Amino acid sequence: MYTEKVIDHFTNPRNVGELADANAVGQVGNPVCGDIMKMYLKIEDGIIKDAKFKTFGCCAAIATSSVSTELIKGRTIDDALKLTNKEVIDELGGLPPQKIHCSVLAEEAIKKALSDYYIRQGMSEEEADKLCGVTETSCDHCHAKE
């Protein structure tokens, strides 16, 4: 059902926890669905220097959170905004169809955190959400992108 890489990121997740000096935080999910992701980013000079996460969810939710933090560390903000759920899935060697929504949540948690960064820099929430491609997140939204 799960690839070895998914199981590895679930049993040995990378970058778990909070960043005390995070200057970008984003949370997405739906408690009804059971998956909630919170991303913490430290951005300096437009580069993501550090990333951590806290996720309440299944094996796939934890694995996609873990691998997505690895994928965005060292990227520019613009490059991190280009991260897609497909890239997360590919990095993990695939996900079962019913777990694709977890990769969507990982992508959207990053966008939400980057939007928060821009808001902290003085941009309006509406402008920041538009720039980062933030949309309403819910189970229906995630499953619609599968």
N, C-alpha and C positions, 0 to 999 in steps of 0.2 A: 504494500500500500504506500509506504513512504520510502524515499530514497535514503541511502546511507548518509548523505549530506544533511537531509532534513533531520534525521535522527541525531546526528552529531550536534547540530545547532540547537536541538531541543534539550539533549542531555548535557551539553557543554556550551550553553549560550554565551556569546561574547557581548561585552559592553552592557551588562545588566546593572541597573541602578539609576540613581539620580546624579546629575552634575550640579554641585553646589554653586558653581559660577556660570551656569548655563545662561545664555542671553537669547535663547530661542526655545520655547516649549510648546508642544502641540499634542493634543489628545483627541483621539477619534474612537468610535466604536459605538456599541449599543449593548447595554446590559441584558436586554431580552435575548439577543443572539449569543451573548456570553463572551465576546471578544472585545477587550478594551486595550488600546495601545497608547502609551504616553512616551513621546520622544523628547529628549533633552539634547540640545546642541550648543556647542561653544564655537562661535564664529569670530574670526579675527582677520581683518583686511580682506573680507569677502571669501575667505576659505573656511571650510568646516574643519576645525582643528580636533574636535572630539565630539563623540556622539554616544549616548547611552539611552536605554529604554527600560520601561517597566510595562509588562504586559500581563493581563489577566485573560487567559484563554487556553485554547487547545495546543497540541504539539505544533501544528502548522503556524498558528499565530505567534508562538514564541520563536520558532525557527525563522519566519519571515522578518520578524523584528530584529533578530540577531544578525542575519545576513545583510539586511538593509543598512544597519549601522556601519558594517564593514565596507559596504559599497560606497557610502557617501563620505567617509572620512578622507580628507585631503582634497575633496572636490570643491570647486567654486560653487557659490550659491546657484548661479545659472545652470551649471552642469548637474547639480543635485536636483534641481527642478525638472530635469529631463529624465530622471530615473522613473522607469515604468514598472508596473507590477509584472510585466513579462520578463524584464531583466532580473527581477527578484526570483521569479519562478525558474528561469534558465540557470541562474547561479546555484540554485538548490537542486538542479537536475530534475525538476518537475514537481508537481503537486497533484493529488487526486482532484478531479473536477469539482467535487463538493467543498474543497478547501481553497479554491482560487480566491475567494473573497478575503482570505487572510493576507494575500499578497497585495490586494487592493488597499486594505487598511494600512499596510506598511507604507505604501506609496503616499497615501493621503495623510498619514501622521507626519511624514517629512514635510509635505506641502504646508500643513497646518503650522508646524514649528517655524518654517521659513516665513510664513505670513506673520507670525508673532514677532519674529525678528524685525521685519519691516515696520510693524506697528510700534515697536519699542524705539525705532529710529525716527518716529514722528509721522509716518504715513497713516492715512485713515484705514480703518479696518476694511472698508469696501474696496479701496484701491489695492491694499495688500492681498486680500483674498483673490481679487481678479488677477493681479500680477502672478500669483503663485498657483492659480488654478484650483483654489479651494472651493469645494462644493459641499452641500449638505451631506453629511455622512449618516447613513442608516443601513440597516440590513438590506432593505430593498435596493438602495443605491449600490451597495457592494455586489449584490447578486446580479444586478443589471449589467455589470461590467464583465461578468464571467464569460 
